[in-house]
Amino acid sequence: MASVLSRGAMTLFATAAGALVADIYYAQPLLADIAGEFGRQPEQAGLIVTLAQLGYGLAVLLIVPLGDGVDRRRLVSAMLAVCVAGLLAASMSVSFAMLAIANFLVGVFSSATMVLVPYVASHADDAERGRRTGQVMTGLLLGILLARTVSGLVAEWTSWRAIYALAGVAVTILAVALRRVMVTDPPRSAARYRQLLGSLVTLVRVQPELRRRAFYSFLGLGSFSLLWTGLTYLLSAPPYRYSTAAIGLFGLLGAAGAASASIAGRLGDLGLAGAMTGGFALLLFGSWGALALHMHSMIWLIAGVFALDAAAQGLQVTHQSVLYSLDSEARSRITAVFITSGFIGMSLGSTLSGIVYDARGWVGVCLVGGGLPAVLLLSWLVNTVRDRRHRGSDAAGELGGGAAWSSLAGKQPTQCPS
């Protein structure tokens, strides 16, 4: 077990997670350059990002569940091979259509990230599963946040094509390394592909914690996405008027906040997932208040972004520390349901951010962004109270049964400490 998840292996898994998820975000700061080369409007060039995200989301739902029925090592290798082909095709695109199709393929097969996460969870001991998955999620979140910064800097030095070529080389190296480090991972289920997909509905129906955490992820990542989309509008307008490269540097704040993912994983292993959920939800809500009230103060803006990012990332890892303890034979399918819900939240957050900013400005974005964690916090409180009442009624039932037995035996029941 130790050799499978050694320090070097964990570094590789975290790096691969970040590099793969970054592939679908590289194009965001490059849309103007891409549009200019192919004679398109910037709004039309945005289709590239949409297709990459759509491909990723579809693959999480339709391909990632295969991880419970096939060898994950072979699945990752096959997916990365196609991903490399898509990246190289994007770098050599001769038309906008070719670039769009290549980005869709990149999005589909970059979802190998979500095969790696349950692989790590399956090989981790119960006492360290949250910490291990937190390390991989830290790498993934760093990839999301730093992708825009890296691609913007590379494009300034060369061209937008260079980032795709470099990414293709990077994924090739990672594919070889992962093939060498990952061990053969026997299938955990003998179900056929159609049965695996059908069982997603069954999992949602019979696992209330999966429904709960998927809903929390939808709200948390929706709030996260509202921030990073709306922040671009705020910083490009007066009084800031920052350049695209300067705005991209704000991703470094999110990268610093990614440390919360590892901390959340460790605390989850200690059985504190419930308290961490409420604490991170409260921090997420409070961060939006600071961002709304101090929108023209750079110090408060930096502090709010850092806190909000740390809260959103901590929530994700806390959810996973709970979910990966539910069913060891269904971790890939649990990942598919959970990540799909969060992905829908992110897409909705990005869409709402533009609409709300046009209508109500930054304050409107903050109101909607703060409303999502408010719902999360309220839901958490209701569920926490309900769970405690349920446990209390169970304990009372057990005590009542003990009293009845004691009465039949001619004994007085033992008093429980208050």
NORDA-V961341 format. One record per pair of residues at least 24 apart in sequence whose C-alpha atoms are under 6 Angstrom apart, sorted by the first residue. I is the first residue (numbers start at 0). GAP is how many residues later the second one is. Records with the same first field share a line. If there is no record, write none. Layout:
I: GAP  GAP
//
This chain:
13: 122  125
14: 124
16: 96  122  123
17: 121  122  125
18: 124
19: 90
21: 121  122  125
23: 28  83
24: 122
25: 121  122  125
28: 123
47: 52
50: 53
51: 51  52  55
52: 54
54: 49  52  53
55: 51  52  55
58: 49
59: 276
60: 275
63: 51
64: 267  268
66: 265
67: 119  120  121  264
68: 118  119  120
69: 117
70: 114  115  116
71: 113
72: 111
75: 36
78: 30
82: 26
83: 84
86: 77  81
87: 77  80
90: 70  73  74
117: 213  214
126: 142
129: 135  136  138  139  191
130: 134  135
133: 127  128  131  183
134: 127
137: 120  123
141: 113
144: 106
145: 105
147: 100
148: 99  100
187: 141
212: 106
213: 124  127
215: 160
216: 125
217: 123  124  127
218: 153
219: 92
220: 121  124  125
221: 123  124  127
222: 146
224: 121  124  125
225: 123  124  127
228: 121
229: 123
252: 53
253: 52  55
256: 49  52  53
257: 52
259: 50  54
260: 52  53  56
263: 50  54
264: 52
267: 53
272: 45
279: 31
280: 92  96
283: 24  27
284: 85  88
287: 78  82
291: 71  74
//
